[in-house]
Amino acid sequence: MGYIIPPYLKYKTVSVAEFQRIYRESISDVFSFWMREAEHLIWRVKPNRAFDGRVWFPDGVLSPYENILGRHRGTWVWDKVALLWEDEGGDVRAYTYSDLDKLVERMSGVLRALGVSRGDWVVFYAPPTPETLALMLASARIGAPFEPVFTGWGWYALARRIANRGPKLVVTVDAFPRKGKPVKTKDAVDRAVPESVKVLVVERMGVQTARRKNDVFLSEVEPEPAEEAAVESGHPLFGLHAGYRDGPKPVTHAAGGYLVQTFSTTRWIGVRPRDTYFCTVVPGWITGVTYLVFGPFMVGSTVVVYEGGPDYPQWDRWWSIVEKYAVTVLVTTAGAMRYLSKQDPSLLARHNMDTLRLIVTTAEPFDEESWKWTYYYVGTGRTPAVDSVPDRLSGRIPLIHAFIQTEMGTFFTGQLPNYVFTPLKVSSAGPPMPGFHLDVVDDEGRPVRGRPGRLVVKAPWPALPLEPRVFDGLYDTGDLAVMDDDMYIFPLGRRDGVLKVNGYRISPGEIAEAIKVALGVEAVVDKVRDPMKFEAPVAAVRGQVRLEDVKRVVREYVGPIADLADVKAL
């Protein structure tokens, strides 16, 4: 397959042979490699050991918050805009790093006043508003691990995640707007959260909500003093739930190793302090945590956060944000680009997006048609760069399709403009990033090239989850992929029955369980290919039940992201 060299990086591209030399050197001793990367963090106690078999940098102590926002105190970054937030209606709020730090300090005091201490879990079921983002950073500041739950999950899916974490506090909003109408997240929380658990309600829209004994509204809380916590490297920072065949399971990332890997990969993909950075993925997914809540703030970028969807009031909303705020780096999903490529081309053409210098996509395989549309139509721009020709849609800036997983914590494949940038290949997720020992193997564990196999990781990585089930000398990602002779990886999708719907990893077992709990019937859940969503769930049920009730229950209990494409009776 042919190489594509973006004009913007024509003079920074290295040969595949040079990359392979650097990569092989990095995986020949992953522990020394990552110890060198760990030097970029600020440690209260500098680690002397890389890995003890379970935890990275086990003798190190650090303040997570100092490494996220605090590192910029006293620098020019401190007085520049950290967060640009826009809602569906066009209301905008801007916070400098200094402003955001004050808000986080206040929210730390709110958490402390509500009884949250170091080691207590906080679960979020809320959109990305300045207050909820500050509360997440505040959790990290006081040493309280948190889990953001995607608001597209239904109440039953939320209840399972809350039960698994046993949080001291659940954070939600009264409601948030979606296409001009309120989505009442508080209603789902009332069904999912035990009466004994305290709920903090951020008054986002001011709508009337039921009030339970342990509900507290943000405006009513008087903050208490809250010290910034220094924690051991292995202290849990945050967690998510990842979809498996039989149901979602917790994945917990430790502070030290995860932040080392996040800071490194964010810099490697080319994010810089002077960037205006727009990530369209919300924090309920790993991309939204790593590359919205943590990574760009660690680097010192200006982070654009949009609360709504890409299609309101029209399908050019994201393009208008790129133009309005002079966005330089766009991070999004392959599925989103597929949807946008099918819209009226004039919606894209009306916007000048010449400020863009990098597009990063992730979450699912990238079909050739959508990849080319993104590279040539979105990425060419109106102004030539080096030898780009806008009138011919020649392409101008790099389109990096990077592979990520909840268990891996960060991107672990893809070209790196700030490290080793190799030529692009259509639809490829690029080669492995340095420090990640990847391979594609057959069922006997033998490396295979040019044909499908199991994508595996052969050595531990710093963001290794605390759950021991994840890595026992080899990590099988559960994904099918092709690795070519240049070591470029072409993801093909899950091979273990887990669904990929619009980039979301969904457990068929969770859908089947919801049907059984709600309707008392057994169900078999499978997947079918979908031209827009990549995959969609289907169900076959055994028992006397109306098929339309099955669809209704899945939407209500699991969420609209798990909408069934078809239901049949067994």
Secondary structure, DSSP 4 states (H G I P E B T S, - for coil): ---B--GGGTTTB--HHHHHHHHHHHHHTHHHHHHHHHTTS--SB--S-SB-SSSBSTT-EE-HHHHHTGGGTTSGGGGSEEEEEE-TT--EEEEEHHHHHHHHHHHHHHHHHTT--TT--EEEES---HHHHHHHHHHHHHT--EEEPPTTS-HHHHHHHHHHH--SEEEEES-EEETTEEE-HHHHHHHHS-TTSEEEEE-SS-------TTEEEGGG------PPPPEETTSEEEEEEEEETTEEEEEEEEHHHHHHHHHHHHHHTT--TT-EEEE-S-TTSHHHIIIIIIHHHHHT-EEEEE-S-TTSSSTTHHHHHHHHTT--EEEEEHHHHHHHHTS-HHHHHTS--TT--EEEEESS---HHHHHIIIIIITS-SS--TT--GGGT---S-EEE--B-TTT-SB-BS--TTS-BPPB-TT---SBPTT--EEEE-TTS-B--SS-EEEEE-S--TT--S-TTS-SS-EEEEEEEEE-TT--EEEEEESSS-EEETTEEE-HHHHHHHHHHHH--EEEEEEEEETTTEEEEEEEEESS--HHHHHHHIIIII-GGG--SEEEE-
